[in-house]
Amino acid sequence: MIKYYIFLLIVIILISIVQAILKSLSIEYSGSIIKSLQDPLSYLCIFLLVLALLFWFIAASKIEFSVLIPANILTVVISGMIGYYIFSEEINLIKIVAYALIIMGVMILAYANLSGGSRTILDKNETISITNAK
């Protein structure tokens, strides 16, 4: 099961790398998509996205959807670090706290999924009846 989480981590890293490349292309070509298509890095991005899709597809076969999708928000954390180191963007205390909360939330979801520690509160077949009590 761990290998599927590794595949998901590879997806997150690949997408963050693609975002950094696209950001630099956007700066270099002043936001012109047509001009940036002449740059080989645009095609590298397409290749990396297809590779990420393949890894995501494998990871999705074994990781619960309720963990899989929130884990993708880790791209925000990795992209924030890339922004700091490559694009000299500022990281303040609020961003650090937000990144830490994102990481902790994803880790809690992943741990609950891996350990089987999640408890079913509501089954697919059950319904909750909400009435207006007066």
Phi, psi and omega in degrees: 000326180300324183299330179289327174290327176294318176300318179296320177297321176299317178302312183298318179294316179299316180295322178295321177296316178300317179299320179294318178296315180296324177297315180293323176295321179298320178291313183298321184254021176050039177079007181274110180294319182300313180294322183291340178292344177280347181272131179300336179296332176298320181283330173297320178299316179298316178300314181295324178292321177295318177298316177298320178299318179297313178296321179297319180299318178294313180298321182295340181289340184234343182263135180300144181301323182291347175256320185302310184290312177299329180297332180295342179291348175298341175300330178297317181292311181295319178295326175297320177292319177298316178301321179293311185280324185263318185257007179055038177280154183276139172242121180250180183299321180297318178295319180299315178297315180299316179298317180297319179295320178299312181298314180297318180298316180293320179296320178296314178298316181294317180298316180298323180288318182290319185276351183072017185279355180285138180253135179283121177263322182226124178279158177301328185272351180269154175233154177254129178261119178251121179243156179269095182277126179241000000 
